[in-house]
Amino acid sequence: MADKPVLQKPPGYRDSNMATPSPPPPLRPQQQPPPMRKTAGMPSSFRPKRKRGSCCRTCCCCVCITLVLIIFLLLVATAVFYLWFDPKLPIFSLASFRLDGFKLSDDPDGASLSATAVARVEMRNPNTKLVFYYGNTAVEMSVGNGNDETGMGETTINGFRQGPKNSTSVKVETSVKNQLLDRGLAKRLSAKFQSKDLVMNVVAKTKVGLGVGGIKIGMLAVNLRCGGVSLNKLDTDSPKCILNTLKW
């Protein structure tokens, strides 16, 4: 006997004989874990610094303080020195100047000059407690001024010591022999020599040091220029020399 075909149930068909299924229980919401608190970052200014930077800063402060103290002590020592010793520069003057054997010759090759220049320079120490020490002194002498200035030779004077309130006279002598000159210059020099209008010049370069209680304190370069006056004015006056320090 053939099987009967099974009829398909239509969509939405509900069998009344079957029990109604209970609805599924509602889903419980899952609990979320509490949010993590972010730790605030420490500002860079509050972070501990390396010990090396602190040591460098301490060393710099110590060096600066030491330098300030040294400068302060030097200023105090200088002030005490000036108040106690009252130092003064030496005074120089040109006491005399003469030309011996002044001779101008007119040769076929041109004019020539032969003469010996003799000068005397007065050096005075106005200090009552300080001693001056002079190094070797290079001296140059000349006659005439401007474009007519003519060299009369140079020489060197040995150094010496000058005590307090002391005046020292130093003799300087140079000479030239058959020094060639322009004929026009030779005539002008001869005329001014005969009228005593010839100007003399003495230039010296030396070093001067101070002495206190037998102790020598440094040597200062000095440039000295004397003269610039004519022979006839020098007969009645002793012009002071111009003293420049720290120049050569």
MDAnalysis code that builds the backbone (N, CA, C; Angstrom):
import MDAnalysis as mda
import numpy as np

u = mda.Universe.empty(744, n_residues=248, atom_resindex=np.repeat(np.arange(248), 3), trajectory=True)
u.add_TopologyAttr("name", ["N", "CA", "C"] * 248)
u.add_TopologyAttr("resid", np.arange(1, 249))
u.add_TopologyAttr("resname", ["MET", "ALA", "ASP", "LYS", "PRO", "VAL", "LEU", "GLN", "LYS", "PRO", "PRO", "GLY", "TYR", "ARG", "ASP", "SER", "ASN", "MET", "ALA", "THR", "PRO", "SER", "PRO", "PRO", "PRO", "PRO", "LEU", "ARG", "PRO", "GLN", "GLN", "GLN", "PRO", "PRO", "PRO", "MET", "ARG", "LYS", "THR", "ALA", "GLY", "MET", "PRO", "SER", "SER", "PHE", "ARG", "PRO", "LYS", "ARG", "LYS", "ARG", "GLY", "SER", "CYS", "CYS", "ARG", "THR", "CYS", "CYS", "CYS", "CYS", "VAL", "CYS", "ILE", "THR", "LEU", "VAL", "LEU", "ILE", "ILE", "PHE", "LEU", "LEU", "LEU", "VAL", "ALA", "THR", "ALA", "VAL", "PHE", "TYR", "LEU", "TRP", "PHE", "ASP", "PRO", "LYS", "LEU", "PRO", "ILE", "PHE", "SER", "LEU", "ALA", "SER", "PHE", "ARG", "LEU", "ASP", "GLY", "PHE", "LYS", "LEU", "SER", "ASP", "ASP", "PRO", "ASP", "GLY", "ALA", "SER", "LEU", "SER", "ALA", "THR", "ALA", "VAL", "ALA", "ARG", "VAL", "GLU", "MET", "ARG", "ASN", "PRO", "ASN", "THR", "LYS", "LEU", "VAL", "PHE", "TYR", "TYR", "GLY", "ASN", "THR", "ALA", "VAL", "GLU", "MET", "SER", "VAL", "GLY", "ASN", "GLY", "ASN", "ASP", "GLU", "THR", "GLY", "MET", "GLY", "GLU", "THR", "THR", "ILE", "ASN", "GLY", "PHE", "ARG", "GLN", "GLY", "PRO", "LYS", "ASN", "SER", "THR", "SER", "VAL", "LYS", "VAL", "GLU", "THR", "SER", "VAL", "LYS", "ASN", "GLN", "LEU", "LEU", "ASP", "ARG", "GLY", "LEU", "ALA", "LYS", "ARG", "LEU", "SER", "ALA", "LYS", "PHE", "GLN", "SER", "LYS", "ASP", "LEU", "VAL", "MET", "ASN", "VAL", "VAL", "ALA", "LYS", "THR", "LYS", "VAL", "GLY", "LEU", "GLY", "VAL", "GLY", "GLY", "ILE", "LYS", "ILE", "GLY", "MET", "LEU", "ALA", "VAL", "ASN", "LEU", "ARG", "CYS", "GLY", "GLY", "VAL", "SER", "LEU", "ASN", "LYS", "LEU", "ASP", "THR", "ASP", "SER", "PRO", "LYS", "CYS", "ILE", "LEU", "ASN", "THR", "LEU", "LYS", "TRP"])
u.atoms.positions = np.array([
    [0.870, -1.179, 0.000],
    [0.000, 0.000, 0.000],
    [0.887, 1.202, 0.000],
    [0.610, 2.057, -0.865],
    [1.512, 3.228, -1.027],
    [1.289, 4.204, 0.087],
    [2.489, 4.885, 0.460],
    [2.432, 5.912, 1.516],
    [1.772, 7.164, 0.991],
    [1.042, 7.818, 1.985],
    [0.400, 9.074, 1.619],
    [1.420, 10.179, 1.695],
    [1.342, 11.115, 0.768],
    [2.293, 12.234, 0.841],
    [2.027, 13.138, 2.033],
    [3.142, 13.642, 2.645],
    [3.020, 14.516, 3.826],
    [2.779, 15.918, 3.354],
    [1.675, 16.470, 3.892],
    [1.344, 17.847, 3.521],
    [2.223, 18.837, 4.292],
    [2.722, 19.858, 3.607],
    [3.524, 20.915, 4.226],
    [2.604, 21.911, 4.907],
    [3.009, 22.274, 6.148],
    [2.223, 23.260, 6.886],
    [2.495, 24.646, 6.332],
    [1.413, 25.403, 6.264],
    [1.609, 26.757, 5.742],
    [2.405, 27.618, 6.732],
    [3.007, 28.678, 6.202],
    [3.747, 29.546, 7.127],
    [2.833, 30.193, 8.142],
    [3.314, 30.273, 9.424],
    [2.524, 30.887, 10.492],
    [1.523, 29.962, 11.118],
    [1.524, 28.685, 10.683],
    [0.564, 27.739, 11.274],
    [1.024, 27.362, 12.639],
    [0.128, 27.352, 13.595],
    [0.408, 26.985, 14.985],
    [-0.513, 25.866, 15.375],
    [0.100, 24.794, 15.857],
    [-0.685, 23.623, 16.275],
    [-1.254, 23.881, 17.645],
    [-2.506, 23.775, 17.808],
    [-3.168, 24.036, 19.093],
    [-2.869, 22.968, 20.110],
    [-2.495, 21.761, 19.659],
    [-2.194, 20.697, 20.592],
    [-0.828, 20.824, 21.221],
    [0.050, 21.638, 20.644],
    [1.411, 21.789, 21.174],
    [1.445, 22.932, 22.167],
    [2.222, 22.702, 23.236],
    [2.327, 23.750, 24.276],
    [3.102, 24.942, 23.739],
    [2.660, 26.101, 24.198],
    [3.332, 27.340, 23.752],
    [4.665, 27.493, 24.465],
    [5.730, 27.606, 23.741],
    [7.048, 27.743, 24.421],
    [7.162, 29.060, 25.171],
    [7.780, 28.946, 26.340],
    [7.960, 30.171, 27.166],
    [9.026, 31.073, 26.534],
    [8.798, 32.327, 26.665],
    [9.786, 33.258, 26.065],
    [11.133, 33.172, 26.778],
    [12.187, 33.396, 26.065],
    [13.530, 33.328, 26.714],
    [13.717, 34.451, 27.725],
    [14.442, 34.122, 28.785],
    [14.643, 35.161, 29.820],
    [15.426, 36.361, 29.237],
    [15.086, 37.525, 29.760],
    [15.806, 38.725, 29.229],
    [17.302, 38.665, 29.555],
    [18.069, 39.187, 28.609],
    [19.535, 39.210, 28.790],
    [19.946, 40.297, 29.777],
    [20.794, 39.883, 30.693],
    [21.297, 40.867, 31.665],
    [22.450, 41.677, 31.031],
    [22.395, 42.955, 31.225],
    [23.529, 43.761, 30.659],
    [24.837, 43.424, 31.366],
    [25.845, 43.259, 30.569],
    [27.177, 42.970, 31.135],
    [27.757, 44.229, 31.794],
    [28.311, 44.013, 32.985],
    [28.902, 45.135, 33.718],
    [30.264, 45.508, 33.120],
    [30.395, 46.795, 32.812],
    [31.657, 47.298, 32.271],
    [32.655, 47.540, 33.412],
    [33.908, 47.177, 33.214],
    [34.914, 47.468, 34.275],
    [35.106, 48.972, 34.441],
    [35.366, 49.385, 35.675],
    [35.550, 50.842, 35.901],
    [36.747, 51.377, 35.081],
    [36.561, 52.604, 34.546],
    [37.662, 53.165, 33.721],
    [38.943, 53.360, 34.537],
    [40.044, 53.148, 33.852],
    [41.356, 53.321, 34.497],
    [41.685, 54.811, 34.621],
    [42.135, 55.175, 35.821],
    [42.536, 56.569, 36.036],
    [43.961, 56.786, 35.512],
    [44.072, 57.837, 34.721],
    [45.405, 58.195, 34.180],
    [46.205, 58.983, 35.203],
    [47.385, 58.527, 35.395],
    [48.270, 59.236, 36.333],
    [48.830, 60.485, 35.656],
    [48.622, 61.628, 36.280],
    [49.119, 62.890, 35.690],
    [50.636, 62.881, 35.647],
    [51.187, 63.300, 34.490],
    [52.651, 63.368, 34.354],
    [53.262, 64.483, 35.197],
    [54.424, 64.243, 35.736],
    [55.103, 65.247, 36.567],
    [55.715, 66.324, 35.659],
    [55.512, 67.605, 35.949],
    [56.119, 68.671, 35.121],
    [57.633, 68.543, 35.111],
    [58.194, 68.999, 33.992],
    [59.659, 68.886, 33.849],
    [60.400, 69.704, 34.884],
    [59.775, 70.822, 35.347],
    [60.458, 71.658, 36.336],
    [60.572, 70.976, 37.693],
    [59.675, 69.931, 37.945],
    [59.723, 69.245, 39.236],
    [60.496, 67.947, 39.175],
    [60.980, 67.626, 37.990],
    [61.738, 66.399, 37.893],
    [63.124, 66.581, 38.502],
    [63.615, 65.596, 39.168],
    [64.960, 65.731, 39.775],
    [66.025, 65.875, 38.693],
    [66.898, 66.867, 38.858],
    [67.964, 67.117, 37.895],
    [69.215, 66.350, 38.274],
    [70.050, 66.242, 37.285],
    [71.279, 65.508, 37.526],
    [72.195, 66.251, 38.489],
    [72.943, 65.526, 39.220],
    [73.854, 66.135, 40.184],
    [75.002, 66.855, 39.495],
    [75.323, 66.449, 38.243],
    [76.441, 67.066, 37.544],
    [76.199, 68.546, 37.283],
    [74.957, 68.885, 36.836],
    [74.637, 70.295, 36.593],
    [74.717, 71.106, 37.873],
    [74.274, 70.547, 38.980],
    [74.355, 71.260, 40.261],
    [75.803, 71.498, 40.666],
    [76.681, 70.534, 40.439],
    [78.098, 70.704, 40.780],
    [78.744, 71.786, 39.921],
    [78.407, 71.809, 38.620],
    [78.966, 72.830, 37.732],
    [78.535, 74.219, 38.173],
    [77.251, 74.353, 38.560],
    [76.766, 75.649, 39.009],
    [77.478, 76.087, 40.281],
    [77.714, 75.151, 41.167],
    [78.425, 75.477, 42.413],
    [79.860, 75.925, 42.136],
    [80.521, 75.203, 41.212],
    [81.905, 75.571, 40.865],
    [81.966, 76.958, 40.247],
    [81.022, 77.261, 39.334],
    [80.998, 78.589, 38.700],
    [80.790, 79.684, 39.743],
    [79.899, 79.447, 40.683],
    [79.660, 80.440, 41.739],
    [80.908, 80.665, 42.579],
    [81.620, 79.583, 42.902],
    [82.843, 79.715, 43.702],
    [83.914, 80.499, 42.946],
    [84.053, 80.207, 41.639],
    [85.049, 80.924, 40.842],
    [84.718, 82.410, 40.762],
    [83.453, 82.727, 40.523],
    [83.037, 84.139, 40.439],
    [83.280, 84.869, 41.755],
    [82.945, 84.229, 42.852],
    [83.152, 84.864, 44.163],
    [84.639, 85.079, 44.418],
    [85.466, 84.091, 44.034],
    [86.917, 84.237, 44.221],
    [87.473, 85.396, 43.404],
    [87.025, 85.512, 42.146],
    [87.488, 86.615, 41.298],
    [87.068, 87.967, 41.864],
    [85.852, 88.049, 42.332],
    [85.384, 89.315, 42.922],
    [86.223, 89.681, 44.145],
    [86.535, 88.689, 44.975],
    [87.355, 88.959, 46.164],
    [88.765, 89.404, 45.771],
    [89.342, 88.762, 44.745],
    [90.694, 89.143, 44.308],
    [90.698, 90.575, 43.782],
    [89.706, 90.912, 42.953],
    [89.620, 92.275, 42.416],
    [89.438, 93.287, 43.542],
    [88.605, 92.952, 44.504],
    [88.382, 93.856, 45.631],
    [89.664, 94.076, 46.429],
    [90.404, 92.982, 46.671],
    [91.656, 93.118, 47.424],
    [92.687, 93.936, 46.651],
    [92.727, 93.754, 45.325],
    [93.657, 94.546, 44.514],
    [93.302, 96.027, 44.555],
    [92.009, 96.334, 44.492],
    [91.594, 97.738, 44.569],
    [91.948, 98.342, 45.924],
    [91.733, 97.577, 46.972],
    [92.076, 98.081, 48.314],
    [93.582, 98.299, 48.433],
    [94.385, 97.325, 47.933],
    [95.844, 97.459, 48.001],
    [96.326, 98.660, 47.188],
    [95.735, 98.882, 46.012],
    [96.119, 100.034, 45.187],
    [95.776, 101.344, 45.886],
    [94.600, 101.401, 46.490],
    [94.208, 102.623, 47.201],
    [95.150, 102.914, 48.368],
    [95.488, 101.871, 49.114],
    [96.416, 102.050, 50.246],
    [97.786, 102.496, 49.749],
    [98.231, 101.889, 48.614],
    [99.534, 102.257, 48.057],
    [99.559, 103.731, 47.666],
    [98.537, 104.200, 46.971],
    [98.511, 105.598, 46.537],
    [98.387, 106.560, 47.719],
    [97.596, 106.188, 48.718],
    [97.446, 107.080, 49.863],
    [98.724, 107.146, 50.694],
    [99.434, 106.040, 50.805],
    [100.624, 106.003, 51.650],
    [101.854, 106.578, 50.956],
    [102.067, 106.186, 49.687],
    [103.297, 106.595, 49.001],
    [103.123, 107.834, 48.119],
    [101.884, 108.133, 47.712],
    [101.615, 109.283, 46.842],
    [102.600, 109.316, 45.664],
    [102.569, 108.290, 44.779],
    [103.568, 108.204, 43.707],
    [103.417, 109.315, 42.673],
    [104.543, 109.780, 42.147],
    [104.588, 110.808, 41.106],
    [105.549, 110.360, 40.015],
    [105.264, 110.770, 38.784],
    [106.123, 110.436, 37.663],
    [107.418, 111.240, 37.728],
    [108.506, 110.711, 37.170],
    [109.748, 111.488, 37.127],
    [109.598, 112.700, 36.214],
    [110.423, 113.710, 36.469],
    [110.387, 114.959, 35.701],
    [111.675, 115.069, 34.899],
    [111.537, 115.317, 33.596],
    [112.679, 115.421, 32.697],
    [112.703, 116.817, 32.075],
    [113.891, 117.340, 31.886],
    [114.047, 118.630, 31.211],
    [115.378, 118.644, 30.464],
    [115.415, 119.404, 29.394],
    [116.631, 119.549, 28.595],
    [117.431, 120.729, 29.136],
    [118.538, 120.429, 29.810],
    [119.331, 121.483, 30.455],
    [120.217, 122.223, 29.457],
    [120.804, 121.522, 28.498],
    [121.696, 122.187, 27.534],
    [121.805, 121.342, 26.276],
    [122.203, 122.026, 25.200],
    [122.412, 121.365, 23.917],
    [123.396, 122.218, 23.122],
    [124.400, 121.558, 22.558],
    [125.367, 122.303, 21.733],
    [125.849, 121.410, 20.594],
    [126.358, 122.072, 19.556],
    [126.918, 121.386, 18.397],
    [128.400, 121.742, 18.302],
    [129.247, 120.748, 18.466],
    [130.699, 120.957, 18.366],
    [131.174, 120.536, 16.977],
    [132.084, 121.314, 16.440],
    [132.667, 120.989, 15.132],
    [131.646, 120.968, 14.011],
    [130.678, 121.878, 14.104],
    [129.644, 121.935, 13.065],
    [130.265, 122.408, 11.755],
    [130.229, 121.531, 10.742],
    [130.884, 121.845, 9.469],
    [130.039, 121.322, 8.311],
    [129.771, 122.235, 7.376],
    [129.050, 121.887, 6.155],
    [129.998, 122.041, 4.978],
    [130.172, 120.993, 4.211],
    [131.088, 121.012, 3.056],
    [130.282, 120.849, 1.778],
    [130.756, 121.545, 0.743],
    [130.115, 121.453, -0.568],
    [131.084, 120.743, -1.515],
    [130.853, 119.454, -1.710],
    [131.704, 118.633, -2.562],
    [131.031, 118.434, -3.918],
    [131.778, 117.929, -4.897],
    [131.157, 117.646, -6.203],
    [129.996, 116.661, -6.112],
    [130.056, 115.753, -5.156],
    [128.970, 114.783, -5.004],
    [127.770, 115.360, -4.269],
    [127.900, 116.540, -3.687],
    [126.832, 117.168, -2.922],
    [127.358, 117.696, -1.604],
    [126.453, 118.289, -0.814],
    [126.831, 118.829, 0.486],
    [126.906, 117.717, 1.513],
    [127.736, 117.908, 2.531],
    [127.875, 116.929, 3.612],
    [127.986, 117.659, 4.942],
    [127.571, 116.967, 5.995],
    [127.565, 117.539, 7.342],
    [128.412, 116.690, 8.265],
    [129.235, 117.368, 9.072],
    [130.017, 116.722, 10.132],
    [129.834, 117.545, 11.397],
    [129.446, 116.903, 12.501],
    [129.235, 117.622, 13.760],
    [129.070, 116.622, 14.883],
    [129.240, 117.134, 16.103],
    [129.022, 116.349, 17.315],
    [127.973, 117.056, 18.152],
    [126.895, 116.356, 18.463],
    [125.813, 116.920, 19.278],
    [125.993, 116.449, 20.716],
    [125.954, 117.405, 21.634],
    [126.107, 117.111, 23.059],
    [124.917, 117.706, 23.797],
    [124.163, 116.870, 24.492],
    [122.996, 117.314, 25.249],
    [123.124, 116.848, 26.693],
    [122.481, 117.581, 27.575],
    [122.447, 117.217, 28.991],
    [120.986, 117.238, 29.443],
    [120.528, 116.104, 29.912],
    [119.131, 115.952, 30.338],
    [119.076, 115.822, 31.851],
    [118.256, 116.665, 32.481],
    [118.051, 116.615, 33.932],
    [116.875, 115.692, 34.242],
    [117.100, 114.757, 35.185],
    [116.069, 113.808, 35.600],
    [115.873, 113.951, 37.107],
    [114.625, 114.221, 37.509],
    [114.350, 114.465, 38.931],
    [113.286, 113.507, 39.426],
    [113.555, 112.932, 40.605],
    [112.604, 112.050, 41.275],
    [111.908, 112.847, 42.377],
    [110.607, 113.199, 42.201],
    [109.928, 114.030, 43.207],
    [109.380, 113.237, 44.398],
    [109.500, 111.917, 44.386],
    [108.930, 111.094, 45.457],
    [109.848, 111.063, 46.681],
    [109.234, 110.932, 47.846],
    [109.989, 110.877, 49.097],
    [110.238, 109.450, 49.589],
    [109.468, 108.464, 49.051],
    [109.603, 107.087, 49.532],
    [109.852, 106.082, 48.423],
    [109.812, 106.510, 47.177],
    [109.922, 105.596, 46.045],
    [111.230, 105.801, 45.299],
    [111.735, 104.702, 44.753],
    [112.965, 104.704, 43.966],
    [112.601, 104.407, 42.514],
    [113.321, 105.033, 41.586],
    [113.124, 104.759, 40.165],
    [114.286, 103.917, 39.637],
    [113.921, 102.918, 38.830],
    [114.921, 102.115, 38.135],
    [114.761, 102.345, 36.630],
    [115.850, 102.736, 35.987],
    [115.828, 102.986, 34.546],
    [116.560, 101.863, 33.818],
    [115.925, 101.346, 32.770],
    [116.586, 100.360, 31.934],
    [117.502, 101.031, 30.926],
    [118.113, 100.261, 30.068],
    [118.949, 100.831, 29.009],
    [118.107, 101.754, 28.134],
    [118.660, 102.918, 27.827],
    [117.924, 103.963, 27.124],
    [118.527, 104.210, 25.754],
    [117.690, 104.105, 24.714],
    [118.116, 104.419, 23.343],
    [117.785, 105.881, 23.061],
    [118.801, 106.648, 22.654],
    [118.644, 108.088, 22.448],
    [118.979, 108.439, 21.007],
    [118.140, 109.261, 20.392],
    [118.383, 109.799, 19.050],
    [118.329, 111.320, 19.126],
    [119.241, 111.993, 18.428],
    [119.254, 113.448, 18.395],
    [119.206, 113.927, 16.960],
    [118.578, 115.092, 16.780],
    [118.448, 115.674, 15.453],
    [118.382, 117.189, 15.572],
    [118.564, 117.875, 14.441],
    [118.451, 119.336, 14.377],
    [117.483, 119.672, 13.246],
    [116.869, 120.853, 13.370],
    [115.892, 121.270, 12.384],
    [114.510, 120.739, 12.721],
    [113.520, 121.252, 12.009],
    [112.141, 120.811, 12.226],
    [111.439, 120.636, 10.889],
    [110.352, 119.886, 10.912],
    [109.596, 119.644, 9.686],
    [110.410, 118.845, 8.677],
    [110.340, 119.297, 7.422],
    [111.088, 118.612, 6.356],
    [112.589, 118.829, 6.463],
    [113.013, 119.816, 7.263],
    [114.453, 120.103, 7.410],
    [115.093, 119.328, 8.558],
    [114.343, 118.488, 9.249],
    [114.920, 117.750, 10.383],
    [115.985, 116.775, 9.881],
    [117.162, 116.871, 10.504],
    [118.322, 116.081, 10.084],
    [118.865, 115.315, 11.279],
    [119.041, 114.017, 11.122],
    [119.544, 113.190, 12.205],
    [120.989, 113.487, 12.544],
    [121.277, 113.407, 13.859],
    [122.637, 113.650, 14.348],
    [123.210, 112.411, 15.030],
    [122.663, 111.262, 14.731],
    [123.190, 110.020, 15.303],
    [122.372, 109.543, 16.493],
    [122.736, 108.373, 16.979],
    [122.045, 107.769, 18.116],
    [123.056, 107.042, 18.996],
    [122.636, 106.807, 20.252],
    [123.493, 106.119, 21.211],
    [122.623, 105.439, 22.259],
    [123.266, 104.659, 23.146],
    [122.552, 103.942, 24.209],
    [123.190, 104.261, 25.552],
    [122.345, 104.543, 26.531],
    [122.801, 104.842, 27.894],
    [122.432, 103.667, 28.789],
    [123.367, 103.220, 29.600],
    [123.122, 102.095, 30.505],
    [122.110, 102.469, 31.587],
    [121.372, 101.474, 32.045],
    [120.388, 101.715, 33.091],
    [121.028, 102.073, 34.427],
    [120.236, 102.694, 35.305],
    [120.747, 103.107, 36.621],
    [119.583, 103.247, 37.590],
    [119.924, 103.467, 38.854],
    [118.948, 103.619, 39.934],
    [118.955, 105.066, 40.402],
    [117.754, 105.603, 40.654],
    [117.629, 106.977, 41.147],
    [116.839, 106.981, 42.443],
    [117.460, 107.463, 43.508],
    [116.838, 107.455, 44.822],
    [115.791, 108.538, 44.988],
    [115.072, 108.522, 46.145],
    [114.037, 109.529, 46.415],
    [114.631, 110.933, 46.495],
    [113.873, 111.904, 46.027],
    [114.252, 113.322, 46.052],
    [115.654, 113.532, 45.467],
    [115.938, 112.839, 44.387],
    [117.258, 112.908, 43.773],
    [117.153, 113.529, 42.384],
    [118.157, 114.322, 42.035],
    [118.253, 114.907, 40.694],
    [119.514, 114.369, 40.026],
    [119.362, 113.866, 38.826],
    [120.463, 113.258, 38.088],
    [120.607, 113.939, 36.738],
    [121.831, 114.264, 36.369],
    [122.117, 114.871, 35.072],
    [122.787, 113.820, 34.184],
    [122.210, 113.575, 33.029],
    [122.712, 112.559, 32.103],
    [123.241, 113.268, 30.856],
    [124.490, 112.983, 30.527],
    [125.101, 113.560, 29.331],
    [124.956, 112.598, 28.167],
    [124.487, 113.134, 27.036],
    [124.286, 112.336, 25.829],
    [125.108, 112.947, 24.702],
    [125.853, 112.109, 23.985],
    [126.710, 112.610, 22.908],
    [126.593, 111.700, 21.685],
    [126.310, 112.319, 20.544],
    [126.258, 111.598, 19.274],
    [127.000, 112.436, 18.224],
    [127.323, 111.813, 17.118],
    [128.054, 112.533, 16.068],
    [127.747, 111.945, 14.702],
    [127.933, 112.785, 13.694],
    [127.833, 112.357, 12.292],
    [129.075, 112.878, 11.564],
    [129.483, 112.171, 10.535],
    [130.672, 112.572, 9.768],
    [130.401, 112.366, 8.282],
    [130.543, 113.470, 7.557],
    [130.348, 113.467, 6.100],
    [128.995, 112.867, 5.720],
    [127.985, 113.321, 6.425],
    [126.623, 112.874, 6.108],
    [126.096, 113.676, 4.930],
    [125.715, 113.012, 3.855],
    [125.279, 113.688, 2.644],
    [123.940, 114.389, 2.859],
    [123.868, 115.637, 2.318],
    [122.655, 116.443, 2.428],
    [122.345, 117.082, 1.084],
    [121.121, 117.485, 0.935],
    [120.758, 118.302, -0.217],
    [121.378, 119.696, -0.058],
    [121.809, 120.269, -1.154],
    [122.492, 121.578, -1.063],
    [121.567, 122.658, -0.495],
    [120.323, 122.624, -0.872],
    [119.392, 123.612, -0.320],
    [119.218, 123.445, 1.176],
    [119.117, 122.205, 1.635],
    [118.996, 121.945, 3.068],
    [120.266, 122.370, 3.799],
    [121.423, 122.111, 3.224],
    [122.685, 122.491, 3.865],
    [122.768, 124.000, 4.053],
    [122.314, 124.775, 3.057],
    [122.340, 126.237, 3.192],
    [121.403, 126.711, 4.286],
    [120.228, 126.110, 4.390],
    [119.272, 126.521, 5.427],
    [119.798, 126.171, 6.816],
    [120.384, 124.993, 6.974],
    [120.947, 124.615, 8.272],
    [122.089, 125.537, 8.669],
    [122.935, 125.883, 7.717],
    [124.065, 126.765, 8.016],
    [123.583, 128.137, 8.458],
    [122.576, 128.683, 7.780],
    [122.066, 130.014, 8.144],
    [121.431, 129.996, 9.528],
    [120.660, 128.957, 9.841],
    [120.014, 128.898, 11.151],
    [121.018, 128.624, 12.261],
    [122.090, 127.890, 11.957],
    [123.112, 127.647, 12.983],
    [123.841, 128.941, 13.335],
    [124.153, 129.746, 12.337],
    [124.854, 131.004, 12.606],
    [123.989, 131.997, 13.366],
    [122.650, 131.967, 13.128],
    [121.745, 132.888, 13.836],
    [121.190, 132.280, 15.121],
    [121.592, 131.069, 15.461],
    [121.116, 130.338, 16.647],
    [119.607, 130.099, 16.624],
    [119.053, 130.004, 15.424],
    [117.642, 129.661, 15.286],
    [117.449, 128.174, 14.978],
    [118.527, 127.429, 15.009],
    [118.452, 126.006, 14.707],
    [117.768, 125.263, 15.864],
    [116.775, 124.472, 15.531],
    [115.990, 123.741, 16.541],
    [116.653, 122.401, 16.829],
    [116.683, 122.025, 18.121],
    [117.262, 120.749, 18.546],
    [116.157, 119.800, 19.015],
    [116.397, 118.520, 18.814],
    [115.435, 117.497, 19.243],
    [116.180, 116.315, 19.855],
    [115.657, 115.832, 20.987],
    [116.213, 114.658, 21.660],
    [115.052, 113.706, 21.937],
    [115.161, 112.489, 21.417],
    [114.123, 111.464, 21.615],
    [114.760, 110.267, 22.306],
    [114.142, 109.815, 23.386],
    [114.663, 108.678, 24.160],
    [113.571, 107.650, 24.382],
    [113.962, 106.380, 24.333],
    [113.058, 105.265, 24.595],
    [113.681, 104.401, 25.683],
    [112.930, 104.220, 26.780],
    [113.472, 103.464, 27.901],
    [112.343, 102.777, 28.656],
    [112.693, 102.143, 29.778],
    [111.725, 101.529, 30.679],
    [112.018, 101.998, 32.089],
    [110.954, 102.318, 32.811],
    [111.084, 102.838, 34.177],
    [110.318, 101.921, 35.121],
    [110.982, 101.563, 36.237],
    [110.349, 100.730, 37.258],
    [110.387, 101.407, 38.609],
    [109.447, 101.039, 39.488],
    [109.389, 101.576, 40.844],
    [110.073, 100.621, 41.807],
    [110.612, 101.194, 42.869],
    [111.225, 100.402, 43.918],
    [110.710, 100.827, 45.276],
    [110.278, 99.834, 46.081],
    [109.771, 100.103, 47.433],
    [110.472, 99.154, 48.385],
    [111.254, 99.698, 49.319],
    [111.928, 98.855, 50.301],
    [112.846, 97.826, 49.678],
    [113.513, 98.176, 48.586],
    [114.425, 97.258, 47.928],
    [113.746, 96.291, 46.970],
    [112.431, 96.390, 46.812],
    [111.677, 95.522, 45.910],
    [111.335, 96.293, 44.652],
    [111.696, 95.739, 43.491],
    [111.407, 96.394, 42.220],
    [110.025, 95.968, 41.740],
    [109.201, 96.974, 41.369],
    [107.822, 96.719, 40.936],
    [107.710, 97.028, 39.448],
    [107.856, 95.998, 38.628],
    [107.587, 96.121, 37.195],
    [108.473, 97.125, 36.480],
    [108.363, 97.120, 35.138],
    [109.061, 98.064, 34.267],
    [108.057, 98.554, 33.231],
    [107.894, 99.874, 33.170],
    [106.924, 100.492, 32.274],
    [107.639, 101.151, 31.110],
    [107.196, 100.853, 29.867],
    [107.796, 101.457, 28.683],
    [107.487, 102.956, 28.644],
    [108.508, 103.741, 28.348],
    [108.387, 105.196, 28.355],
    [109.005, 105.756, 27.082],
    [108.311, 106.722, 26.491],
    [108.808, 107.437, 25.318],
    [108.998, 108.896, 25.712],
    [110.192, 109.407, 25.544],
    [110.547, 110.746, 26.014],
    [110.977, 111.600, 24.826],
    [110.435, 112.827, 24.750],
    [110.816, 113.755, 23.688],
    [111.149, 115.109, 24.309],
    [112.367, 115.556, 24.053],
    [112.841, 116.829, 24.597],
    [113.222, 117.765, 23.449],
    [113.251, 119.050, 23.750],
    [113.710, 120.021, 22.756],
    [112.556, 120.681, 22.045],
    [112.726, 120.796, 20.722],
    [111.727, 121.527, 19.948],
    [111.888, 123.027, 20.082],
    [113.008, 123.479, 20.635],
    [113.279, 124.918, 20.796],
    [114.616, 125.230, 20.131],
    [114.816, 126.503, 19.836],
    [116.039, 126.923, 19.163],
    [117.183, 127.078, 20.158],
    [118.389, 127.188, 19.621],
    [119.578, 127.322, 20.469],
    [119.547, 128.588, 21.304],
    [119.086, 129.709, 20.741],
    [119.100, 130.958, 21.513],
    [118.097, 130.920, 22.669],
    [116.947, 130.221, 22.529],
    [116.000, 130.101, 23.635],
    [116.527, 129.160, 24.709],
    [117.296, 128.160, 24.299],
    [117.834, 127.205, 25.262],
    [118.877, 127.845, 26.165],
    [119.477, 128.961, 25.717],
    [120.471, 129.641, 26.558],
    [119.857, 130.218, 27.822],
    [118.553, 130.519, 27.787],
    [117.891, 131.154, 28.936],
    [116.799, 130.287, 29.562],
    [116.533, 129.138, 29.001],
    [115.426, 128.312, 29.492],
    [115.792, 126.835, 29.395],
    [115.188, 126.043, 30.283],
    [115.355, 124.591, 30.257],
    [113.985, 123.961, 30.037],
    [113.604, 123.741, 28.787],
    [112.249, 123.223, 28.524],
    [112.063, 121.813, 29.071],
    [110.861, 121.567, 29.566],
    [110.536, 120.233, 30.074],
    [110.286, 119.280, 28.907],
    [110.586, 118.030, 29.148],
    [110.395, 116.997, 28.133],
    [108.985, 116.422, 28.238],
    [108.486, 115.947, 27.118],
    [107.169, 115.317, 27.069],
    [107.343, 113.820, 27.322],
    [106.592, 113.323, 28.294],
    [106.700, 111.926, 28.708],
    [105.427, 111.189, 28.307],
    [105.590, 110.136, 27.515],
    [104.484, 109.271, 27.122],
    [104.742, 107.869, 27.652],
    [103.748, 107.276, 28.286],
    [103.901, 105.917, 28.792],
    [103.176, 104.951, 27.891],
    [103.608, 103.679, 27.924],
    [103.010, 102.598, 27.137],
    [103.068, 102.864, 25.647],
    [104.023, 103.653, 25.195],
    [104.199, 103.929, 23.765],
    [105.668, 103.763, 23.418],
    [105.897, 103.375, 22.164],
    [107.255, 103.259, 21.661],
    [107.370, 104.016, 20.354],
])
